[in-house]
Amino acid sequence: MAEMKTEAANREKTILDYDTVALDDENSAVVIIDQTKLPGTLELISLKTAEEIWNAIYLLKVRGAPAIGVAAAYGIYVLAKGMPETDFETFFRGFQKQKDYLDSARPTAVNLSWALKRMERVCLAFRERPVGEIKTRLKEESIEIQQEDIRVCRAIGEYGLTLVKPGDGILTHCNAGKLAASRYGTATAPIYLGQERGYGFRVFADETRPLLQGARLTAYELKESGVDVTLICDNMSAMVMKNGWINGIFVGCDRVAANGDTANKIGTSVVAAVAKQYGVPFYVCAPTSTIDMDTPVGAEIRIEERSPKEVTDMWYETPMAPNGVKVFNPAFDVTDQELITAFVTEFGVVRPPFREGFEKLFLEKGKRK
């Protein structure tokens, strides 16, 4: 027994040993895995100031819609915790200032504003109570947001697993895995549950340019978990589908419009269009927190544009493009709802027509609260 303990203690730790986002309440910090250093270096960083939290979200040190939501909730709690315990109005003005600042870090992922608004509602619900009690309630709510994310992802995995069978080939784009959430992930949740139950999936991971989240993150975490994963370049997806190697596609999402149009990492719409061509089911794994019924269609989703250097310089010893060339670098694209076979949510699978399905979904969600 002593030898086994020593072996476990000496084993090199991986991302499976840490939460993607964690609260260090004793040191008033949000602790994250720095995803910009993966897979080469596993580094935990502590975020204590508003600027550190904002930069971590903007620079993709923490990324993925659910993980961003958890980081935002813990972040605004940590910032509120350090505010003076004066009257409510003074406290709330400071809270709103920090909330608006964090909310500006990334415009497309709805979970960022969703989590911050949820924390704001806690302040307003207890405005008649002492500020110290409000801070305690904010801590409780931030922890619940993370625990809820774990439950939601597992439920998505259970429903997603009903759409595939043992031995199937699955393709995924970008990273909607453990690193994008608190545990399981969204698009990878069926894969992880299948792995636990011996399904023997064959997974193909798009590299996902220009930031290579599929190559650096999805392939890394699935390989570490013992999943049979094959990395492919983005422009290889049509070939693996044409070859009959793919039985289903699971992707995540950053924002879903009321009609089913979906914003996800750039290139997702290409995968969906090719899947339509070859008759491969295309599933979007969507926690209900990412479904934005206030945005009627995908054309109204604001798409974040990022630095040209992510395309020309970031992964190369010397720039790979001509100096001064124009670069278009949107972080997301919108997949039209007619290309989507179904949405997999924590309350079940939603098939077309999506608007009516979402409305029924939210009615069911209200009943279960």
C-alpha positions, 0 to 999 in steps of 0.5 A: 500500500505504501508503494502505491501511495508513493507511486501516486505521489510521484506521478506527474500531474495532468489537467485531470488533477485540477479544476479548470477554474477554482476559487481560492477564498483564503487568498481572495483569488480565482485560480485557473489553468493557463490554457495559452501554455498548454499542452507544453506547460501546465501552469496554474495562475491566481487572479486577484485584480479586475485587470488580471481577471479581464485579461485572463478572459480576453487573452483566452487564458480561460476560455470556453463558454461555461468556464468563462461563466464560472470565472466571471462569477468567482471573479466578481465575488473576489472583487466584491469581497474586497469592497468596503462594507458601507451602505448598499448603494455605495457597494452596489455602484462599485459592484456594477462598475466591476461587473460592466468592466468584466462583461466587456472582455468578450462580447460573443459568449453569452455565459459571461454576461449571464453569470454576471447578471445572475450575481447582480440579481443576488445583490438586488435580492438582498439589498436590505441585508448588511453588505457583509451578508451580501458578500456571503450570498455572492460566494454561495451563488458563485459556487452554485454556478460551478456545481450547476455547470458540472451537473449540466455537463453530465446531463448533456453527456447522458442525452448525447450518449443516446444519439450514438452507439458503441464503436462510433466515430465522432468528430468535434471542432475547437474545445468544448471539453473539460478545459472549457467547463468545470468537468466533462465539458459539453461536446465531449461529455458524451465521449467521456461518459462513453469512455467510462462505460467502454463504448470505444469511440473513435474521436477525430479532433479538428485542429481549429485554426488559428488558435489551435484549441482542437490540437492543443486542448481537445486532443491533449485532454482526450489523449490524457483520458485514454480516449482513442483520438486522432488529430486532423487539420481543419481542411480534412473533415470532408475526407473523414466524413466521405470515408464513412469514418464519422457517425456523428458530430458534437460541437459546443456553442457560445451563443444560440439565437432563438431560431437556432442559429448558433455562434461557435468557434470559427470553422464550425459552419464549414463542418456543418455544411460538409456534414449536411453534404454527407448526411452526418448528424450534426449536434450542438451541445448547448447548456440552456444558459447559452440559449439567448431568446432575446436574440431572434436570429444569428445575424444579430450576434456580435462576432468578436474580431481578434488580432491579426497576429494570431493568424500571421505570427503567433505559432511561428518562429518568424512571421508566416505571412507577408509583412503588412498583409490584410488579415480578417480574423473573426473568432466565431462564425454562425451556423445556420439552424437548417444545418443543425440536426439537434441541440443537446441540452441538460433537459433533453434533445431539441429538434426542429423547429427550434424556436418552439422547442426552446420555448418548451424547454424553458417552460420545463426548466421553470417547472424543475426549479 
